Amino acid sequence: MRFRWRALTGLFLAAFAGALQSQTGAVVQMDYFNPGLTPAHWTLTFYPDGRGHFRSERGHSPAADPDLFQLEAPDQDRDIRLSAHFAARVFQAARSHQWFSEDCESHLKVAFQGQKRLSYNGPEGQGTCVFNYSSDKEIQALGDSLVAVAATIQEGARLEKLLLHDRLGLDSEMEYVTDALHDGRLEQIGVIRGILERLAEDSSVMERVRKRARVLLAKSEE
């Protein structure tokens, strides 16, 4: 589910981001843990202007198919760039929820979706809340949205691996990326701009792959 943002104007968000950025040290972090998935743990850290870092650890979950294991994205440890508009809305959500210093777990008996830990640290204060499922719709949607961003980063790493080892596999993978961006499983496609530009310009890959890469690059500008 996409993050249902509050009704804020672009000018207000820009001013809010600028105010936070002028106060050095403001940072939001999301940690995700699920030993049944790959990666089992990842951390996404970012600042009000969109600068950030992503780190993932595969964990010990066995691959269902040895061939799939060969094409899994490796552990990630890379700088990323979210849109400043997206980051500003996340920081505004942190403000409206007391910098995440409140209980955000629903305590309902629901299926395990992965443990999510949202943290804020900045001049205004600090806080952390941990949840599997939150009854606060904005917090739950925020968690889902950041999971989708992490999934986008992982897809970028997988595309890089396919470009090196299985160029024919890029066709179906790019079809998946396009569909997943449309339905919200992926978000902030601009975080993988680098590999999309490489695909769009690489004459050795299928024209259909290059065309999808160009369409996705255009969406990253929206």
Secondary structure, DSSP 4 states (H G I P E B T S, - for coil): ------S--HHHHHHHHHHHHHSTT-EEEEEEE-TTSSSSEEEEEE-TTSEEEEEEE--SPPPSSHHHHHTSPPP-EEEEE--HHHHHHHHHHHHHTGGG-S------------EEEEEEEETTEEEEEEESS-SSHHHHHHHHHHHHHHHHHHHHHHHHHHHHH-GGGHHHHHHHHHHHHHHTSS--GGGGHHHHHHHHH-TTS-HHHHHHHHHHHHHHT-
